[in-house]
Amino acid sequence: MAGHTQRPQRGFSLVEVLFALVVLSVAVLGLAHLFTVAAHNNARARATTYAAVLAQQKMEQLRGLAYGFDPAGGAVTDVDTDITVQPELAGGGAGLQSSPPGALAANTVGYVDYVDANGASLGGTAAVPPPGTAYIRRWSVEPLPSSANAMVLQVLVMRAGPWAAADNRIRQSGRPAEARLVSVKTRKAP
């Protein structure tokens, strides 16, 4: 082994190892934050999608109420079906009566119902949500000013309970925190 000279073994210095650990730590912390934000946004998107489904259910219920003409040509409007409960009841409700001003801004008996986290109706016989309420559905029925045979239906669904405070903070940042549907219903000829 006379012709071989050994080179000194070189490794990483302590400074290089520490620098690599700092870079790796920053990258991992960035990914952890990204995962947290993604999980929050996924939960929010799930809740908003569910609110949209609940809004669509109520809109279909409103659009299914009688609003047309009888065989003699007289106007027919359902003004007493109670759609604040599931299943809806014939009588004792507001039906398609014009809603009072502010029905979308406040819980107005006859134009609000409450839903739990599983989608079960909790009714709408009070302005205060019952325990277990996860979503509040409000709706309004207004005659269309330009037509005697048309009305504007609006449905607003928002989260209730502990999530509502978080939604209010998000609302201030400009992102939607609720689902809102608007439709026009016209009388159908016999």
mmCIF file of the C-alpha atoms, coordinates in Angstrom:
data_MODEL
# 
_entry.id   MODEL 
# 
loop_
_atom_site.group_PDB 
_atom_site.id 
_atom_site.type_symbol 
_atom_site.label_atom_id 
_atom_site.label_alt_id 
_atom_site.label_comp_id 
_atom_site.label_asym_id 
_atom_site.label_entity_id 
_atom_site.label_seq_id 
_atom_site.pdbx_PDB_ins_code 
_atom_site.Cartn_x 
_atom_site.Cartn_y 
_atom_site.Cartn_z 
_atom_site.occupancy 
_atom_site.B_iso_or_equiv 
_atom_site.pdbx_formal_charge 
_atom_site.auth_seq_id 
_atom_site.auth_comp_id 
_atom_site.auth_asym_id 
_atom_site.auth_atom_id 
_atom_site.pdbx_PDB_model_num 
ATOM 1   C CA . MET A 1 1   ? 0.000    0.000  0.000   1.00 0.00 ? 1   MET A CA 1 
ATOM 2   C CA . ALA A 1 2   ? 2.853    2.260  -0.577  1.00 0.00 ? 2   ALA A CA 1 
ATOM 3   C CA . GLY A 1 3   ? 1.320    4.166  -3.497  1.00 0.00 ? 3   GLY A CA 1 
ATOM 4   C CA . HIS A 1 4   ? -1.950   5.174  -1.829  1.00 0.00 ? 4   HIS A CA 1 
ATOM 5   C CA . THR A 1 5   ? -2.259   8.269  0.221   1.00 0.00 ? 5   THR A CA 1 
ATOM 6   C CA . GLN A 1 6   ? -5.295   8.669  2.369   1.00 0.00 ? 6   GLN A CA 1 
ATOM 7   C CA . ARG A 1 7   ? -7.304   11.812 2.084   1.00 0.00 ? 7   ARG A CA 1 
ATOM 8   C CA . PRO A 1 8   ? -8.779   13.184 5.238   1.00 0.00 ? 8   PRO A CA 1 
ATOM 9   C CA . GLN A 1 9   ? -12.490  12.329 5.646   1.00 0.00 ? 9   GLN A CA 1 
ATOM 10  C CA . ARG A 1 10  ? -14.661  15.426 5.329   1.00 0.00 ? 10  ARG A CA 1 
ATOM 11  C CA . GLY A 1 11  ? -18.160  15.668 6.774   1.00 0.00 ? 11  GLY A CA 1 
ATOM 12  C CA . PHE A 1 12  ? -20.610  18.417 7.484   1.00 0.00 ? 12  PHE A CA 1 
ATOM 13  C CA . SER A 1 13  ? -19.638  21.061 9.946   1.00 0.00 ? 13  SER A CA 1 
ATOM 14  C CA . LEU A 1 14  ? -21.873  21.835 12.887  1.00 0.00 ? 14  LEU A CA 1 
ATOM 15  C CA . VAL A 1 15  ? -22.865  25.172 11.312  1.00 0.00 ? 15  VAL A CA 1 
ATOM 16  C CA . GLU A 1 16  ? -23.969  23.453 8.102   1.00 0.00 ? 16  GLU A CA 1 
ATOM 17  C CA . VAL A 1 17  ? -26.066  20.923 10.020  1.00 0.00 ? 17  VAL A CA 1 
ATOM 18  C CA . LEU A 1 18  ? -27.724  23.658 12.100  1.00 0.00 ? 18  LEU A CA 1 
ATOM 19  C CA . PHE A 1 19  ? -28.494  25.701 9.001   1.00 0.00 ? 19  PHE A CA 1 
ATOM 20  C CA . ALA A 1 20  ? -30.057  22.670 7.293   1.00 0.00 ? 20  ALA A CA 1 
ATOM 21  C CA . LEU A 1 21  ? -32.183  22.005 10.396  1.00 0.00 ? 21  LEU A CA 1 
ATOM 22  C CA . VAL A 1 22  ? -33.431  25.618 10.429  1.00 0.00 ? 22  VAL A CA 1 
ATOM 23  C CA . VAL A 1 23  ? -34.399  25.453 6.738   1.00 0.00 ? 23  VAL A CA 1 
ATOM 24  C CA . LEU A 1 24  ? -36.148  22.120 7.262   1.00 0.00 ? 24  LEU A CA 1 
ATOM 25  C CA . SER A 1 25  ? -37.998  23.429 10.340  1.00 0.00 ? 25  SER A CA 1 
ATOM 26  C CA . VAL A 1 26  ? -39.269  26.499 8.478   1.00 0.00 ? 26  VAL A CA 1 
ATOM 27  C CA . ALA A 1 27  ? -40.492  24.308 5.617   1.00 0.00 ? 27  ALA A CA 1 
ATOM 28  C CA . VAL A 1 28  ? -42.268  21.886 7.968   1.00 0.00 ? 28  VAL A CA 1 
ATOM 29  C CA . LEU A 1 29  ? -43.917  24.733 9.909   1.00 0.00 ? 29  LEU A CA 1 
ATOM 30  C CA . GLY A 1 30  ? -45.109  26.249 6.643   1.00 0.00 ? 30  GLY A CA 1 
ATOM 31  C CA . LEU A 1 31  ? -46.645  22.937 5.614   1.00 0.00 ? 31  LEU A CA 1 
ATOM 32  C CA . ALA A 1 32  ? -48.290  22.516 9.013   1.00 0.00 ? 32  ALA A CA 1 
ATOM 33  C CA . HIS A 1 33  ? -49.886  25.948 8.674   1.00 0.00 ? 33  HIS A CA 1 
ATOM 34  C CA . LEU A 1 34  ? -51.007  25.081 5.141   1.00 0.00 ? 34  LEU A CA 1 
ATOM 35  C CA . PHE A 1 35  ? -52.667  21.889 6.395   1.00 0.00 ? 35  PHE A CA 1 
ATOM 36  C CA . THR A 1 36  ? -54.444  23.821 9.164   1.00 0.00 ? 36  THR A CA 1 
ATOM 37  C CA . VAL A 1 37  ? -55.765  26.430 6.729   1.00 0.00 ? 37  VAL A CA 1 
ATOM 38  C CA . ALA A 1 38  ? -56.848  23.722 4.272   1.00 0.00 ? 38  ALA A CA 1 
ATOM 39  C CA . ALA A 1 39  ? -58.721  21.805 6.983   1.00 0.00 ? 39  ALA A CA 1 
ATOM 40  C CA . HIS A 1 40  ? -60.510  24.987 8.107   1.00 0.00 ? 40  HIS A CA 1 
ATOM 41  C CA . ASN A 1 41  ? -61.470  25.900 4.530   1.00 0.00 ? 41  ASN A CA 1 
ATOM 42  C CA . ASN A 1 42  ? -62.727  22.363 3.837   1.00 0.00 ? 42  ASN A CA 1 
ATOM 43  C CA . ALA A 1 43  ? -64.934  22.441 6.938   1.00 0.00 ? 43  ALA A CA 1 
ATOM 44  C CA . ARG A 1 44  ? -66.248  25.871 5.955   1.00 0.00 ? 44  ARG A CA 1 
ATOM 45  C CA . ALA A 1 45  ? -66.954  24.737 2.385   1.00 0.00 ? 45  ALA A CA 1 
ATOM 46  C CA . ARG A 1 46  ? -68.806  21.680 3.696   1.00 0.00 ? 46  ARG A CA 1 
ATOM 47  C CA . ALA A 1 47  ? -70.972  23.882 5.936   1.00 0.00 ? 47  ALA A CA 1 
ATOM 48  C CA . THR A 1 48  ? -71.675  26.354 3.133   1.00 0.00 ? 48  THR A CA 1 
ATOM 49  C CA . THR A 1 49  ? -72.638  23.537 0.757   1.00 0.00 ? 49  THR A CA 1 
ATOM 50  C CA . TYR A 1 50  ? -74.956  22.083 3.388   1.00 0.00 ? 50  TYR A CA 1 
ATOM 51  C CA . ALA A 1 51  ? -76.510  25.528 3.897   1.00 0.00 ? 51  ALA A CA 1 
ATOM 52  C CA . ALA A 1 52  ? -77.116  25.764 0.138   1.00 0.00 ? 52  ALA A CA 1 
ATOM 53  C CA . VAL A 1 53  ? -78.838  22.364 0.177   1.00 0.00 ? 53  VAL A CA 1 
ATOM 54  C CA . LEU A 1 54  ? -81.065  23.467 3.070   1.00 0.00 ? 54  LEU A CA 1 
ATOM 55  C CA . ALA A 1 55  ? -81.897  26.694 1.211   1.00 0.00 ? 55  ALA A CA 1 
ATOM 56  C CA . GLN A 1 56  ? -82.820  24.728 -1.907  1.00 0.00 ? 56  GLN A CA 1 
ATOM 57  C CA . GLN A 1 57  ? -85.090  22.440 0.128   1.00 0.00 ? 57  GLN A CA 1 
ATOM 58  C CA . LYS A 1 58  ? -86.989  25.400 1.553   1.00 0.00 ? 58  LYS A CA 1 
ATOM 59  C CA . MET A 1 59  ? -87.208  27.083 -1.870  1.00 0.00 ? 59  MET A CA 1 
ATOM 60  C CA . GLU A 1 60  ? -88.684  23.897 -3.353  1.00 0.00 ? 60  GLU A CA 1 
ATOM 61  C CA . GLN A 1 61  ? -91.178  23.785 -0.505  1.00 0.00 ? 61  GLN A CA 1 
ATOM 62  C CA . LEU A 1 62  ? -92.208  27.398 -1.175  1.00 0.00 ? 62  LEU A CA 1 
ATOM 63  C CA . ARG A 1 63  ? -92.400  26.856 -4.935  1.00 0.00 ? 63  ARG A CA 1 
ATOM 64  C CA . GLY A 1 64  ? -94.580  23.774 -4.365  1.00 0.00 ? 64  GLY A CA 1 
ATOM 65  C CA . LEU A 1 65  ? -97.339  25.736 -2.624  1.00 0.00 ? 65  LEU A CA 1 
ATOM 66  C CA . ALA A 1 66  ? -100.469 26.504 -4.648  1.00 0.00 ? 66  ALA A CA 1 
ATOM 67  C CA . TYR A 1 67  ? -100.267 29.735 -6.628  1.00 0.00 ? 67  TYR A CA 1 
ATOM 68  C CA . GLY A 1 68  ? -102.336 29.699 -9.792  1.00 0.00 ? 68  GLY A CA 1 
ATOM 69  C CA . PHE A 1 69  ? -105.875 29.985 -11.125 1.00 0.00 ? 69  PHE A CA 1 
ATOM 70  C CA . ASP A 1 70  ? -108.934 27.841 -10.501 1.00 0.00 ? 70  ASP A CA 1 
ATOM 71  C CA . PRO A 1 71  ? -110.960 26.503 -13.486 1.00 0.00 ? 71  PRO A CA 1 
ATOM 72  C CA . ALA A 1 72  ? -113.228 29.576 -13.346 1.00 0.00 ? 72  ALA A CA 1 
ATOM 73  C CA . GLY A 1 73  ? -110.195 31.883 -13.697 1.00 0.00 ? 73  GLY A CA 1 
ATOM 74  C CA . GLY A 1 74  ? -110.045 33.073 -10.088 1.00 0.00 ? 74  GLY A CA 1 
ATOM 75  C CA . ALA A 1 75  ? -106.692 33.491 -8.367  1.00 0.00 ? 75  ALA A CA 1 
ATOM 76  C CA . VAL A 1 76  ? -105.705 30.702 -5.969  1.00 0.00 ? 76  VAL A CA 1 
ATOM 77  C CA . THR A 1 77  ? -102.975 31.259 -3.369  1.00 0.00 ? 77  THR A CA 1 
ATOM 78  C CA . ASP A 1 78  ? -102.025 28.961 -0.492  1.00 0.00 ? 78  ASP A CA 1 
ATOM 79  C CA . VAL A 1 79  ? -102.005 31.277 2.527   1.00 0.00 ? 79  VAL A CA 1 
ATOM 80  C CA . ASP A 1 80  ? -102.276 28.827 5.421   1.00 0.00 ? 80  ASP A CA 1 
ATOM 81  C CA . THR A 1 81  ? -99.876  25.882 4.962   1.00 0.00 ? 81  THR A CA 1 
ATOM 82  C CA . ASP A 1 82  ? -97.369  25.693 7.789   1.00 0.00 ? 82  ASP A CA 1 
ATOM 83  C CA . ILE A 1 83  ? -93.954  25.039 6.253   1.00 0.00 ? 83  ILE A CA 1 
ATOM 84  C CA . THR A 1 84  ? -92.035  25.736 9.461   1.00 0.00 ? 84  THR A CA 1 
ATOM 85  C CA . VAL A 1 85  ? -92.426  22.070 10.421  1.00 0.00 ? 85  VAL A CA 1 
ATOM 86  C CA . GLN A 1 86  ? -91.612  18.757 8.726   1.00 0.00 ? 86  GLN A CA 1 
ATOM 87  C CA . PRO A 1 87  ? -93.814  17.413 7.304   1.00 0.00 ? 87  PRO A CA 1 
ATOM 88  C CA . GLU A 1 88  ? -95.673  20.590 6.425   1.00 0.00 ? 88  GLU A CA 1 
ATOM 89  C CA . LEU A 1 89  ? -99.156  21.013 7.882   1.00 0.00 ? 89  LEU A CA 1 
ATOM 90  C CA . ALA A 1 90  ? -102.264 22.102 6.011   1.00 0.00 ? 90  ALA A CA 1 
ATOM 91  C CA . GLY A 1 91  ? -103.439 25.044 8.076   1.00 0.00 ? 91  GLY A CA 1 
ATOM 92  C CA . GLY A 1 92  ? -102.052 27.193 10.844  1.00 0.00 ? 92  GLY A CA 1 
ATOM 93  C CA . GLY A 1 93  ? -99.167  28.648 8.851   1.00 0.00 ? 93  GLY A CA 1 
ATOM 94  C CA . ALA A 1 94  ? -98.342  31.614 6.648   1.00 0.00 ? 94  ALA A CA 1 
ATOM 95  C CA . GLY A 1 95  ? -98.140  29.786 3.308   1.00 0.00 ? 95  GLY A CA 1 
ATOM 96  C CA . LEU A 1 96  ? -97.444  32.349 0.596   1.00 0.00 ? 96  LEU A CA 1 
ATOM 97  C CA . GLN A 1 97  ? -98.722  35.355 2.521   1.00 0.00 ? 97  GLN A CA 1 
ATOM 98  C CA . SER A 1 98  ? -96.540  38.436 2.133   1.00 0.00 ? 98  SER A CA 1 
ATOM 99  C CA . SER A 1 99  ? -93.882  38.410 4.810   1.00 0.00 ? 99  SER A CA 1 
ATOM 100 C CA . PRO A 1 100 ? -93.439  41.312 7.204   1.00 0.00 ? 100 PRO A CA 1 
ATOM 101 C CA . PRO A 1 101 ? -90.555  43.719 6.534   1.00 0.00 ? 101 PRO A CA 1 
ATOM 102 C CA . GLY A 1 102 ? -87.253  42.396 7.843   1.00 0.00 ? 102 GLY A CA 1 
ATOM 103 C CA . ALA A 1 103 ? -88.192  38.708 7.692   1.00 0.00 ? 103 ALA A CA 1 
ATOM 104 C CA . LEU A 1 104 ? -84.718  37.903 6.352   1.00 0.00 ? 104 LEU A CA 1 
ATOM 105 C CA . ALA A 1 105 ? -82.960  40.061 8.957   1.00 0.00 ? 105 ALA A CA 1 
ATOM 106 C CA . ALA A 1 106 ? -84.569  38.604 12.083  1.00 0.00 ? 106 ALA A CA 1 
ATOM 107 C CA . ASN A 1 107 ? -86.223  35.374 13.193  1.00 0.00 ? 107 ASN A CA 1 
ATOM 108 C CA . THR A 1 108 ? -89.888  36.039 12.351  1.00 0.00 ? 108 THR A CA 1 
ATOM 109 C CA . VAL A 1 109 ? -92.385  33.391 13.456  1.00 0.00 ? 109 VAL A CA 1 
ATOM 110 C CA . GLY A 1 110 ? -94.018  31.905 10.361  1.00 0.00 ? 110 GLY A CA 1 
ATOM 111 C CA . TYR A 1 111 ? -90.992  32.772 8.205   1.00 0.00 ? 111 TYR A CA 1 
ATOM 112 C CA . VAL A 1 112 ? -88.217  30.914 10.036  1.00 0.00 ? 112 VAL A CA 1 
ATOM 113 C CA . ASP A 1 113 ? -87.378  27.368 10.948  1.00 0.00 ? 113 ASP A CA 1 
ATOM 114 C CA . TYR A 1 114 ? -84.439  25.700 12.652  1.00 0.00 ? 114 TYR A CA 1 
ATOM 115 C CA . VAL A 1 115 ? -82.450  22.654 11.574  1.00 0.00 ? 115 VAL A CA 1 
ATOM 116 C CA . ASP A 1 116 ? -80.077  20.471 13.581  1.00 0.00 ? 116 ASP A CA 1 
ATOM 117 C CA . ALA A 1 117 ? -76.668  19.253 12.382  1.00 0.00 ? 117 ALA A CA 1 
ATOM 118 C CA . ASN A 1 118 ? -78.238  16.094 10.896  1.00 0.00 ? 118 ASN A CA 1 
ATOM 119 C CA . GLY A 1 119 ? -80.757  18.025 8.791   1.00 0.00 ? 119 GLY A CA 1 
ATOM 120 C CA . ALA A 1 120 ? -83.758  17.277 10.998  1.00 0.00 ? 120 ALA A CA 1 
ATOM 121 C CA . SER A 1 121 ? -86.258  20.092 11.353  1.00 0.00 ? 121 SER A CA 1 
ATOM 122 C CA . LEU A 1 122 ? -86.651  21.517 14.846  1.00 0.00 ? 122 LEU A CA 1 
ATOM 123 C CA . GLY A 1 123 ? -89.704  23.579 13.854  1.00 0.00 ? 123 GLY A CA 1 
ATOM 124 C CA . GLY A 1 124 ? -90.118  27.320 13.801  1.00 0.00 ? 124 GLY A CA 1 
ATOM 125 C CA . THR A 1 125 ? -92.707  28.229 16.387  1.00 0.00 ? 125 THR A CA 1 
ATOM 126 C CA . ALA A 1 126 ? -90.498  30.713 18.251  1.00 0.00 ? 126 ALA A CA 1 
ATOM 127 C CA . ALA A 1 127 ? -88.143  33.570 17.438  1.00 0.00 ? 127 ALA A CA 1 
ATOM 128 C CA . VAL A 1 128 ? -85.462  31.997 19.657  1.00 0.00 ? 128 VAL A CA 1 
ATOM 129 C CA . PRO A 1 129 ? -83.671  28.943 18.232  1.00 0.00 ? 129 PRO A CA 1 
ATOM 130 C CA . PRO A 1 130 ? -84.256  25.765 20.255  1.00 0.00 ? 130 PRO A CA 1 
ATOM 131 C CA . PRO A 1 131 ? -81.310  23.828 21.704  1.00 0.00 ? 131 PRO A CA 1 
ATOM 132 C CA . GLY A 1 132 ? -79.469  21.797 19.095  1.00 0.00 ? 132 GLY A CA 1 
ATOM 133 C CA . THR A 1 133 ? -79.986  24.315 16.294  1.00 0.00 ? 133 THR A CA 1 
ATOM 134 C CA . ALA A 1 134 ? -77.146  24.190 13.774  1.00 0.00 ? 134 ALA A CA 1 
ATOM 135 C CA . TYR A 1 135 ? -78.763  26.203 10.957  1.00 0.00 ? 135 TYR A CA 1 
ATOM 136 C CA . ILE A 1 136 ? -81.391  28.943 10.831  1.00 0.00 ? 136 ILE A CA 1 
ATOM 137 C CA . ARG A 1 137 ? -83.539  29.203 7.699   1.00 0.00 ? 137 ARG A CA 1 
ATOM 138 C CA . ARG A 1 138 ? -85.397  32.446 7.045   1.00 0.00 ? 138 ARG A CA 1 
ATOM 139 C CA . TRP A 1 139 ? -87.546  33.243 4.038   1.00 0.00 ? 139 TRP A CA 1 
ATOM 140 C CA . SER A 1 140 ? -89.568  36.091 2.659   1.00 0.00 ? 140 SER A CA 1 
ATOM 141 C CA . VAL A 1 141 ? -92.468  36.282 0.239   1.00 0.00 ? 141 VAL A CA 1 
ATOM 142 C CA . GLU A 1 142 ? -93.017  39.612 -1.494  1.00 0.00 ? 142 GLU A CA 1 
ATOM 143 C CA . PRO A 1 143 ? -95.326  40.550 -4.351  1.00 0.00 ? 143 PRO A CA 1 
ATOM 144 C CA . LEU A 1 144 ? -93.504  41.617 -7.498  1.00 0.00 ? 144 LEU A CA 1 
ATOM 145 C CA . PRO A 1 145 ? -94.376  45.326 -7.879  1.00 0.00 ? 145 PRO A CA 1 
ATOM 146 C CA . SER A 1 146 ? -94.634  45.151 -11.664 1.00 0.00 ? 146 SER A CA 1 
ATOM 147 C CA . SER A 1 147 ? -97.047  42.190 -11.769 1.00 0.00 ? 147 SER A CA 1 
ATOM 148 C CA . ALA A 1 148 ? -100.140 41.166 -9.834  1.00 0.00 ? 148 ALA A CA 1 
ATOM 149 C CA . ASN A 1 149 ? -99.460  37.515 -10.695 1.00 0.00 ? 149 ASN A CA 1 
ATOM 150 C CA . ALA A 1 150 ? -95.868  37.143 -9.563  1.00 0.00 ? 150 ALA A CA 1 
ATOM 151 C CA . MET A 1 151 ? -93.997  37.116 -6.281  1.00 0.00 ? 151 MET A CA 1 
ATOM 152 C CA . VAL A 1 152 ? -90.373  37.110 -5.195  1.00 0.00 ? 152 VAL A CA 1 
ATOM 153 C CA . LEU A 1 153 ? -89.290  34.268 -2.906  1.00 0.00 ? 153 LEU A CA 1 
ATOM 154 C CA . GLN A 1 154 ? -86.054  34.577 -0.940  1.00 0.00 ? 154 GLN A CA 1 
ATOM 155 C CA . VAL A 1 155 ? -84.448  32.018 1.356   1.00 0.00 ? 155 VAL A CA 1 
ATOM 156 C CA . LEU A 1 156 ? -81.504  32.711 3.649   1.00 0.00 ? 156 LEU A CA 1 
ATOM 157 C CA . VAL A 1 157 ? -79.698  29.951 5.565   1.00 0.00 ? 157 VAL A CA 1 
ATOM 158 C CA . MET A 1 158 ? -77.003  30.671 8.113   1.00 0.00 ? 158 MET A CA 1 
ATOM 159 C CA . ARG A 1 159 ? -75.201  28.674 10.728  1.00 0.00 ? 159 ARG A CA 1 
ATOM 160 C CA . ALA A 1 160 ? -76.178  29.021 14.362  1.00 0.00 ? 160 ALA A CA 1 
ATOM 161 C CA . GLY A 1 161 ? -74.564  28.140 17.659  1.00 0.00 ? 161 GLY A CA 1 
ATOM 162 C CA . PRO A 1 162 ? -70.817  28.224 18.255  1.00 0.00 ? 162 PRO A CA 1 
ATOM 163 C CA . TRP A 1 163 ? -70.066  28.461 14.518  1.00 0.00 ? 163 TRP A CA 1 
ATOM 164 C CA . ALA A 1 164 ? -71.986  31.724 14.090  1.00 0.00 ? 164 ALA A CA 1 
ATOM 165 C CA . ALA A 1 165 ? -69.298  33.790 15.859  1.00 0.00 ? 165 ALA A CA 1 
ATOM 166 C CA . ALA A 1 166 ? -66.604  32.383 13.582  1.00 0.00 ? 166 ALA A CA 1 
ATOM 167 C CA . ASP A 1 167 ? -68.808  33.099 10.549  1.00 0.00 ? 167 ASP A CA 1 
ATOM 168 C CA . ASN A 1 168 ? -69.253  36.705 11.667  1.00 0.00 ? 168 ASN A CA 1 
ATOM 169 C CA . ARG A 1 169 ? -65.473  37.160 11.820  1.00 0.00 ? 169 ARG A CA 1 
ATOM 170 C CA . ILE A 1 170 ? -65.159  35.669 8.345   1.00 0.00 ? 170 ILE A CA 1 
ATOM 171 C CA . ARG A 1 171 ? -68.045  37.810 7.026   1.00 0.00 ? 171 ARG A CA 1 
ATOM 172 C CA . GLN A 1 172 ? -66.030  40.915 7.916   1.00 0.00 ? 172 GLN A CA 1 
ATOM 173 C CA . SER A 1 173 ? -63.232  39.674 5.669   1.00 0.00 ? 173 SER A CA 1 
ATOM 174 C CA . GLY A 1 174 ? -65.636  39.604 2.716   1.00 0.00 ? 174 GLY A CA 1 
ATOM 175 C CA . ARG A 1 175 ? -66.125  35.842 2.320   1.00 0.00 ? 175 ARG A CA 1 
ATOM 176 C CA . PRO A 1 176 ? -69.720  34.543 2.346   1.00 0.00 ? 176 PRO A CA 1 
ATOM 177 C CA . ALA A 1 177 ? -70.945  32.949 5.546   1.00 0.00 ? 177 ALA A CA 1 
ATOM 178 C CA . GLU A 1 178 ? -74.427  31.949 4.412   1.00 0.00 ? 178 GLU A CA 1 
ATOM 179 C CA . ALA A 1 179 ? -76.488  30.620 1.523   1.00 0.00 ? 179 ALA A CA 1 
ATOM 180 C CA . ARG A 1 180 ? -79.113  32.811 -0.145  1.00 0.00 ? 180 ARG A CA 1 
ATOM 181 C CA . LEU A 1 181 ? -81.517  31.890 -2.955  1.00 0.00 ? 181 LEU A CA 1 
ATOM 182 C CA . VAL A 1 182 ? -83.918  34.160 -4.829  1.00 0.00 ? 182 VAL A CA 1 
ATOM 183 C CA . SER A 1 183 ? -86.675  33.039 -7.184  1.00 0.00 ? 183 SER A CA 1 
ATOM 184 C CA . VAL A 1 184 ? -89.748  34.492 -8.885  1.00 0.00 ? 184 VAL A CA 1 
ATOM 185 C CA . LYS A 1 185 ? -92.986  32.487 -8.742  1.00 0.00 ? 185 LYS A CA 1 
ATOM 186 C CA . THR A 1 186 ? -95.758  33.251 -11.235 1.00 0.00 ? 186 THR A CA 1 
ATOM 187 C CA . ARG A 1 187 ? -99.343  32.101 -11.402 1.00 0.00 ? 187 ARG A CA 1 
ATOM 188 C CA . LYS A 1 188 ? -99.964  29.248 -13.783 1.00 0.00 ? 188 LYS A CA 1 
ATOM 189 C CA . ALA A 1 189 ? -102.993 29.230 -16.023 1.00 0.00 ? 189 ALA A CA 1 
ATOM 190 C CA . PRO A 1 190 ? -105.388 26.281 -15.589 1.00 0.00 ? 190 PRO A CA 1 
# 
